[in-house]
Amino acid sequence: MSSMKSDHLLPSGYGDLLQTVKKRIQESRILAYRAVNKELIQLYWNIGREIAERQAREGWGKSIVERLSHDLREEFSGTSGFSSQNLWYMRQFYSEYKDHPDLQQLVGEIPWGQNLLILSKVKDKQEREYYLSMTAEMGWSRNVLLNQIKTRAYLRHKATSKQHNFRDTLPMAIAEQADQAMKDVYALDFLGITMPIVERELERRMVNRIREVLLEFGHGFAFIGNQYPIKLNDEEYFIDLLFYHRKLKCLVAIELKTGSFKPEYAGKMNFYLNLLNDFVREPDENPSIGIILCGDRNRIEVEYSLKGIDKPVGVAEYTLTRKLPAELADKLPKPEELEKEIMQELGKEELEGEGE
């Protein structure tokens, strides 16, 4: 007979105890996984180094890798990862990173599958560093990482390709985060938009699928509303989209414009930011940030227009690039199912990839 107490007999503080212990277990699991992953990557690095150095020193050919794979799988029959293909990946992994100690520090922070994706899809050193860092920081799965590479996230994040005055108007620590959160080009093809659009249609689709778009806007955004009203002297003004950024602790106003950037857009945004700061912002929050999305822009004109404005404003452009990839299109029957569908697909892919 069970001696376990029924729920109504438990002391009042038991629920808190249970949640605390569950949290500790989850945290320990994460730390344990990271430690194991780092050891696994180090093992693969060492194996790759042994193969590369001995082939160079002994003059061994390709057949030695095939034999090594056979013997390792026979000796460690319950351990995956020693296929000949994976051994060649280890050799390539070592060869391409051995002269870059700064990247060596990053590769141990992410899973092997993501490392292989960056190794095969990205050749530029700085670009590799970006994807390694972001995968570690944001916890990108393989599918998310692949999508970021395909949509050229690195180019969209390069500081030189952005036009904003964040560093002139925000404290340094906040400016760093604002710069990361804003992307220079928003991949609106992710919204299913495949033709030129008017502002109302862009806003409608953006609001309908806002949960999916949040990833493109940057980690930490929380949606407040669209056509957000602010009243001043009996006049009512409407901000296209209003967000709150949890990390920046500030309001983020977004204005959607078709066509090229015009100087008056910056002036209008400056007016909206003043209204937000004066009538909406809480005392403990940072100054509001504005982002203007335009169809295209004159870079010199934009830079000049922003320099004279004392509020942080970012100017991004949206471009209609490629259609949603076929392998993802059938996974999106309804917007609310997007996260569930992608996560299920990622789980399958990672299990298959790690079984090599």
C-alpha positions as CSV (number, residue, x, y, z in Angstrom):
1,M,0.0,0.0,0.0
2,S,1.4,3.4,-1.0
3,S,2.4,5.8,1.8
4,M,2.4,8.8,-0.5
5,K,0.2,11.6,0.8
6,S,-2.7,12.9,-1.3
7,D,-2.4,16.5,-2.6
8,H,-4.8,18.0,-0.1
9,L,-2.6,16.7,2.8
10,L,0.7,18.3,1.6
11,P,2.0,21.3,3.5
12,S,1.5,24.7,1.9
13,G,5.1,25.2,0.9
14,Y,5.5,21.9,-0.9
15,G,4.5,23.4,-4.3
16,D,7.3,25.9,-4.1
17,L,9.8,23.2,-3.0
18,L,8.8,21.0,-6.0
19,Q,9.3,23.9,-8.5
20,T,12.7,24.8,-7.0
21,V,13.9,21.3,-7.2
22,K,12.6,20.9,-10.8
23,K,14.4,24.1,-11.8
24,R,17.7,22.9,-10.2
25,I,17.4,19.6,-12.1
26,Q,16.8,21.3,-15.4
27,E,19.7,23.7,-14.8
28,S,22.0,20.8,-13.9
29,R,21.0,18.9,-17.0
30,I,21.9,21.9,-19.1
31,L,25.3,22.3,-17.5
32,A,25.9,18.5,-17.8
33,Y,25.0,18.6,-21.5
34,R,27.3,21.5,-22.1
35,A,30.2,19.8,-20.4
36,V,29.6,16.5,-22.3
37,N,29.3,18.4,-25.6
38,K,32.5,20.3,-25.0
39,E,34.3,17.0,-24.3
40,L,32.8,15.4,-27.4
41,I,33.9,18.3,-29.6
42,Q,37.4,18.1,-28.0
43,L,37.5,14.3,-28.8
44,Y,36.5,14.9,-32.4
45,W,39.2,17.6,-32.6
46,N,41.9,15.3,-31.3
47,I,40.8,12.5,-33.6
48,G,40.9,14.8,-36.6
49,R,44.4,16.0,-35.5
50,E,45.7,12.5,-35.2
51,I,44.4,11.5,-38.6
52,A,45.8,14.7,-40.3
53,E,49.2,14.6,-38.7
54,R,49.8,10.9,-39.2
55,Q,48.7,11.0,-42.8
56,A,51.1,13.9,-43.4
57,R,53.9,12.1,-41.5
58,E,53.4,8.6,-42.7
59,G,52.1,9.2,-46.1
60,W,48.9,7.2,-45.5
61,G,46.1,7.4,-48.0
62,K,42.3,7.4,-47.7
63,S,42.0,3.7,-47.0
64,I,43.4,4.2,-43.5
65,V,40.3,6.2,-42.5
66,E,38.0,3.5,-43.8
67,R,39.9,0.9,-41.7
68,L,40.0,3.1,-38.7
69,S,36.2,3.6,-38.9
70,H,35.7,-0.2,-39.2
71,D,37.8,-1.0,-36.1
72,L,36.4,1.8,-34.0
73,R,32.8,0.8,-34.7
74,E,33.7,-2.8,-33.9
75,E,35.4,-1.9,-30.6
76,F,32.8,0.7,-29.5
77,S,29.7,-0.9,-31.0
78,G,27.3,1.0,-28.8
79,T,28.8,4.4,-29.7
80,S,27.8,6.4,-32.7
81,G,29.9,9.0,-34.5
82,F,32.7,6.9,-35.9
83,S,31.5,6.4,-39.5
84,S,34.2,7.0,-42.1
85,Q,32.3,10.1,-43.3
86,N,32.3,11.5,-39.8
87,L,36.0,10.8,-39.4
88,W,36.7,12.8,-42.5
89,Y,34.6,15.6,-41.1
90,M,36.8,15.5,-37.9
91,R,39.9,15.8,-40.1
92,Q,38.5,18.7,-42.0
93,F,37.3,20.3,-38.7
94,Y,40.8,20.2,-37.3
95,S,42.5,21.3,-40.5
96,E,40.3,24.4,-41.0
97,Y,40.4,25.6,-37.4
98,K,43.9,24.7,-36.3
99,D,45.3,28.1,-37.3
100,H,42.4,30.1,-35.7
101,P,42.6,29.8,-31.9
102,D,39.8,32.4,-31.5
103,L,37.4,30.1,-33.4
104,Q,38.6,27.1,-31.4
105,Q,37.2,28.6,-28.3
106,L,33.7,28.9,-29.9
107,V,33.3,25.4,-31.6
108,G,33.1,23.7,-28.2
109,E,30.1,25.8,-27.3
110,I,27.8,24.3,-29.9
111,P,26.7,20.8,-31.0
112,W,28.6,18.8,-33.6
113,G,25.7,19.0,-36.1
114,Q,25.8,22.8,-36.1
115,N,29.6,22.8,-36.3
116,L,29.4,20.7,-39.5
117,L,26.7,23.0,-41.0
118,I,28.9,26.1,-40.5
119,L,32.0,24.2,-41.7
120,S,30.3,23.1,-45.0
121,K,28.2,26.2,-45.7
122,V,30.4,29.1,-44.5
123,K,34.0,29.7,-45.7
124,D,34.8,33.3,-44.5
125,K,36.5,33.4,-41.1
126,Q,34.5,36.4,-39.8
127,E,31.3,34.9,-41.0
128,R,32.1,31.6,-39.3
129,E,32.8,33.5,-36.1
130,Y,29.4,35.2,-36.3
131,Y,27.4,32.0,-36.8
132,L,29.4,30.2,-34.1
133,S,28.8,33.0,-31.6
134,M,25.1,33.5,-32.4
135,T,24.4,29.7,-32.3
136,A,26.0,29.5,-28.9
137,E,24.3,32.7,-27.6
138,M,20.8,32.1,-29.1
139,G,20.7,28.3,-28.9
140,W,20.0,27.9,-32.7
141,S,19.0,24.4,-33.7
142,R,20.3,23.1,-37.1
143,N,17.3,24.1,-39.0
144,V,17.2,27.6,-37.6
145,L,21.0,28.0,-38.2
146,L,20.5,26.7,-41.8
147,N,17.7,29.3,-42.4
148,Q,19.9,32.1,-41.0
149,I,22.7,31.1,-43.3
150,K,20.4,30.8,-46.3
151,T,18.9,34.3,-45.7
152,R,22.4,35.8,-45.3
153,A,21.9,36.8,-41.6
154,Y,25.6,37.7,-41.3
155,L,25.4,40.3,-44.1
156,R,22.3,41.7,-42.5
157,H,24.0,42.0,-39.2
158,K,27.2,43.6,-40.2
159,A,27.6,46.9,-38.5
160,T,28.8,48.6,-41.7
161,S,25.6,47.7,-43.5
162,K,23.3,49.3,-40.9
163,Q,22.3,52.9,-40.9
164,H,21.3,54.1,-37.5
165,N,22.4,56.5,-34.8
166,F,22.1,54.1,-31.8
167,R,25.7,54.6,-30.7
168,D,25.3,58.4,-30.7
169,T,22.2,58.5,-28.6
170,L,22.2,55.5,-26.3
171,P,24.5,54.4,-23.4
172,M,27.2,52.0,-24.7
173,A,25.8,48.9,-23.0
174,I,22.3,49.5,-24.4
175,A,23.6,50.5,-27.8
176,E,25.3,47.2,-28.2
177,Q,22.1,45.3,-27.6
178,A,20.0,47.6,-29.8
179,D,22.5,47.0,-32.6
180,Q,22.2,43.3,-32.3
181,A,18.4,43.4,-32.0
182,M,17.9,45.4,-35.2
183,K,18.4,43.7,-38.6
184,D,19.2,45.7,-41.7
185,V,17.0,43.7,-44.0
186,Y,13.9,41.9,-42.7
187,A,13.2,38.7,-44.6
188,L,9.5,39.4,-45.3
189,D,9.4,36.3,-47.5
190,F,9.0,34.5,-44.2
191,L,5.6,36.2,-43.9
192,G,4.6,34.6,-47.2
193,I,4.6,38.0,-49.0
194,T,5.7,37.5,-52.6
195,M,4.6,40.7,-54.4
196,P,4.8,44.5,-53.9
197,I,2.6,45.4,-50.9
198,V,0.8,48.5,-49.5
199,E,1.4,49.5,-45.9
200,R,-1.9,48.2,-44.7
201,E,-1.4,44.7,-46.2
202,L,2.1,44.6,-44.7
203,E,0.8,45.5,-41.3
204,R,-2.1,43.1,-41.5
205,R,0.2,40.1,-42.4
206,M,2.8,41.2,-39.8
207,V,0.2,41.3,-37.0
208,N,-1.3,38.0,-38.1
209,R,2.0,36.2,-37.8
210,I,3.8,38.3,-35.3
211,R,5.0,35.4,-33.2
212,E,7.0,34.1,-36.2
213,V,8.4,37.5,-37.0
214,L,9.7,38.1,-33.5
215,L,12.7,36.0,-34.3
216,E,13.6,38.2,-37.2
217,F,13.2,41.3,-35.1
218,G,15.6,40.0,-32.5
219,H,15.5,38.2,-29.2
220,G,13.6,39.9,-26.5
221,F,10.7,41.7,-28.3
222,A,7.2,41.6,-26.9
223,F,4.3,42.8,-29.0
224,I,2.1,45.5,-27.5
225,G,-0.2,46.4,-30.4
226,N,-0.7,47.8,-33.9
227,Q,-2.1,51.3,-34.7
228,Y,-1.2,52.1,-31.1
229,P,-3.0,55.4,-30.2
230,I,-1.4,58.4,-28.4
231,K,-3.4,61.5,-27.7
232,L,-1.9,65.0,-27.6
233,N,-4.0,68.2,-27.3
234,D,-7.2,66.6,-28.6
235,E,-5.3,65.1,-31.6
236,E,-4.8,61.3,-31.8
237,Y,-1.7,59.8,-33.4
238,F,-1.2,56.1,-34.3
239,I,2.0,54.2,-34.3
240,D,2.0,51.3,-36.8
241,L,3.5,48.7,-34.5
242,L,4.6,49.0,-30.9
243,F,6.8,46.5,-29.1
244,Y,8.5,46.3,-25.7
245,H,12.1,45.0,-25.7
246,R,12.7,43.1,-22.4
247,K,16.5,43.1,-22.7
248,L,16.7,46.8,-23.6
249,K,13.9,47.7,-21.2
250,C,12.4,50.2,-23.7
251,L,9.5,50.7,-26.1
252,V,10.2,50.1,-29.8
253,A,8.1,51.9,-32.3
254,I,8.0,50.6,-35.9
255,E,6.7,52.6,-38.9
256,L,6.1,50.7,-42.2
257,K,6.7,52.6,-45.4
258,T,6.6,51.6,-49.1
259,G,9.0,53.1,-51.5
260,S,12.3,54.8,-50.7
261,F,13.2,56.5,-47.5
262,K,12.2,60.2,-47.2
263,P,13.8,62.6,-44.7
264,E,10.4,63.5,-43.2
265,Y,10.0,59.8,-42.0
266,A,12.8,60.4,-39.5
267,G,11.1,63.6,-38.3
268,K,7.8,61.8,-37.9
269,M,9.5,59.0,-36.0
270,N,11.3,61.6,-33.7
271,F,7.9,63.1,-32.9
272,Y,6.4,59.6,-32.0
273,L,9.4,58.8,-29.8
274,N,8.9,62.1,-27.9
275,L,5.2,61.2,-27.4
276,L,6.2,57.7,-26.2
277,N,8.9,59.0,-23.8
278,D,6.6,61.7,-22.4
279,F,3.2,59.8,-22.1
280,V,3.8,56.1,-22.3
281,R,7.3,55.2,-21.0
282,E,7.6,54.2,-17.4
283,P,10.1,56.1,-15.2
284,D,12.5,53.1,-14.9
285,E,12.5,52.4,-18.6
286,N,15.1,53.4,-21.2
287,P,14.4,55.9,-24.0
288,S,12.2,54.5,-26.7
289,I,13.7,53.3,-30.0
290,G,12.3,53.8,-33.5
291,I,12.7,51.5,-36.5
292,I,11.5,52.6,-40.0
293,L,10.9,49.9,-42.5
294,C,11.2,51.1,-46.1
295,G,11.0,49.5,-49.5
296,D,14.4,50.8,-50.5
297,R,16.6,53.8,-49.4
298,N,19.2,56.2,-50.4
299,R,22.0,55.4,-48.0
300,I,23.7,58.8,-48.0
301,E,20.3,60.6,-47.5
302,V,19.4,58.4,-44.6
303,E,22.7,58.8,-42.9
304,Y,22.5,62.5,-43.2
305,S,18.9,62.7,-42.0
306,L,19.6,60.7,-38.9
307,K,22.6,62.6,-37.7
308,G,20.6,65.7,-36.7
309,I,18.1,63.7,-34.6
310,D,18.7,63.1,-30.9
311,K,16.6,60.0,-30.5
312,P,17.7,56.5,-31.4
313,V,16.3,55.7,-34.8
314,G,17.2,52.7,-37.0
315,V,16.3,52.6,-40.7
316,A,15.9,49.2,-42.2
317,E,14.6,48.1,-45.6
318,Y,12.5,45.2,-46.5
319,T,13.1,43.3,-49.7
320,L,11.0,40.6,-51.3
321,T,13.6,37.9,-51.8
322,R,12.8,34.2,-52.3
323,K,9.6,32.3,-51.6
324,L,9.4,30.2,-48.5
325,P,11.5,27.0,-49.1
326,A,9.4,24.1,-50.3
327,E,10.5,21.9,-47.4
328,L,9.1,24.4,-44.9
329,A,6.0,25.6,-46.8
330,D,4.1,22.4,-46.2
331,K,4.9,22.7,-42.5
332,L,3.0,26.0,-42.1
333,P,-0.7,25.2,-42.5
334,K,-1.6,27.7,-39.8
335,P,0.6,30.4,-38.2
336,E,0.0,29.1,-34.7
337,E,1.3,25.7,-35.6
338,L,4.6,27.1,-36.9
339,E,6.7,26.6,-33.8
340,K,5.4,23.1,-33.1
341,E,6.0,22.0,-36.7
342,I,9.5,23.3,-36.9
343,M,10.5,21.9,-33.5
344,Q,9.3,18.5,-34.4
345,E,11.2,18.6,-37.7
346,L,14.4,19.8,-36.0
347,G,14.2,17.0,-33.4
348,K,14.1,14.4,-36.2
349,E,17.0,16.0,-38.1
350,E,19.2,16.3,-35.1
351,L,18.7,12.7,-34.1
352,E,19.5,11.5,-37.6
353,G,22.5,13.8,-37.8
354,E,24.0,12.6,-34.5
355,G,23.5,9.0,-35.5
356,E,26.3,9.2,-38.1
